Amino acid sequence: MNLSIRLKLIASCLPYSSRVVDVGCDHGLLDLYILENRIASKVIALDNKEGPLNQARLNFDKDKNTYPIEFVLSEGLEKVDANEFDAIVIAGMGGNNIANILLEAKNKLNNTTAIIVNPTNNFPYVRKVINKLGFKIHSEDYIMESNKTSVIIKFVRGTEKLDARQIKYGKFYDVDKSYFFVEYLKSELKLCDKLVRKIPDKTSKKVITAAEDKIYLQTLLDKI
Ligand SMILES: C[S@@+](CC[C@H](N)C(=O)[O-])C[C@H]1O[C@@H](n2cnc3c(N)ncnc32)[C@H](O)[C@@H]1O
């Protein structure tokens, strides 16, 4: 199957033989791949729209396979019980949406050992919320698809204190030298620079933080 590198990376984050719920499954191609490769022992492919869910069903029916898959129409994890899954994937969505889905389901995470998220924006908020829900960062991978940078973060059960920079730029910001991460830092630097120039009140908290981040990011990039 021709699966994107982004979705393959997400698949590689899943604990072997896990019972996966894929929130926002869309086409269901990730689910087909993780069942074909026995990464998952069971999958709940979930979406809040009939259209994507039907497309996922079609993709499964094409191969006439008998994989242990269930298709569920649900807003976030609303229609799923905590004992039906032990790993969650939420990929290719805005960070606020991902964080809200997990906050809404905070009482259903007792059996969850891994959460793999792939926000397209608001990365810091996603880290902060999932960390507060009792999970620690295991790995982070930056990736570019259709000219857009996103990050794939794997969380596992556990507590850890993340400092402000780790929340903002990722847990491995001081050691990650991967191409897409460096590109991400450069774009963040540009954003800070724009903010500092745009806001007239140079004493505002926003400008001061952006100015500090700018210097920090430049130093980080110089080291790489
Ligand atoms: C851009 S697609 C991403 C598909 C796939 N996960 C990927 O990464 O390629 C986002 C999907 O999430 C679904 N979605 C968005 N918000 C949702 C929610 N609150 N609950 C369930 N599904 C949701 C959309 O209907 C859509 O099919």
PDBQT file of the ligand as one rigid body, heavy atoms in Angstrom, charges set to zero:
ROOT
HETATM    1  C1  LIG A 301      -7.551  16.143   7.776  1.00  0.00    +0.000 C 
HETATM    2  S1  LIG A 301      -8.313  14.651   8.230  1.00  0.00    +0.000 S 
HETATM    3  C2  LIG A 301      -6.925  13.723   8.828  1.00  0.00    +0.000 C 
HETATM    4  C3  LIG A 301      -7.042  12.288   8.462  1.00  0.00    +0.000 C 
HETATM    5  C4  LIG A 301      -5.983  11.356   9.005  1.00  0.00    +0.000 C 
HETATM    6  N1  LIG A 301      -6.083  11.235  10.448  1.00  0.00    +0.000 N 
HETATM    7  C5  LIG A 301      -4.617  11.826   8.605  1.00  0.00    +0.000 C 
HETATM    8  O1  LIG A 301      -3.835  12.227   9.481  1.00  0.00    +0.000 OA
HETATM    9  O2  LIG A 301      -4.297  11.775   7.406  1.00  0.00    +0.000 OA
HETATM   10  C6  LIG A 301      -9.181  15.030   9.732  1.00  0.00    +0.000 C 
HETATM   11  C7  LIG A 301     -10.362  14.086   9.975  1.00  0.00    +0.000 C 
HETATM   12  O3  LIG A 301     -10.773  14.242  11.326  1.00  0.00    +0.000 OA
HETATM   13  C8  LIG A 301     -12.182  14.278  11.406  1.00  0.00    +0.000 C 
HETATM   14  N2  LIG A 301     -12.509  15.005  12.636  1.00  0.00    +0.000 N 
HETATM   15  C9  LIG A 301     -12.312  16.312  12.925  1.00  0.00    +0.000 A 
HETATM   16  N3  LIG A 301     -12.717  16.605  14.168  1.00  0.00    +0.000 NA
HETATM   17  C10 LIG A 301     -13.184  15.448  14.712  1.00  0.00    +0.000 A 
HETATM   18  C11 LIG A 301     -13.750  15.093  15.968  1.00  0.00    +0.000 A 
HETATM   19  N4  LIG A 301     -13.934  16.006  16.922  1.00  0.00    +0.000 N 
HETATM   20  N5  LIG A 301     -14.119  13.814  16.183  1.00  0.00    +0.000 NA
HETATM   21  C12 LIG A 301     -13.961  12.882  15.217  1.00  0.00    +0.000 A 
HETATM   22  N6  LIG A 301     -13.427  13.144  13.995  1.00  0.00    +0.000 NA
HETATM   23  C13 LIG A 301     -13.047  14.410  13.741  1.00  0.00    +0.000 A 
HETATM   24  C14 LIG A 301     -12.602  14.946  10.087  1.00  0.00    +0.000 C 
HETATM   25  O4  LIG A 301     -13.917  14.626   9.727  1.00  0.00    +0.000 OA
HETATM   26  C15 LIG A 301     -11.566  14.381   9.111  1.00  0.00    +0.000 C 
HETATM   27  O5  LIG A 301     -12.019  13.215   8.479  1.00  0.00    +0.000 OA
ENDROOT
TORSDOF 0
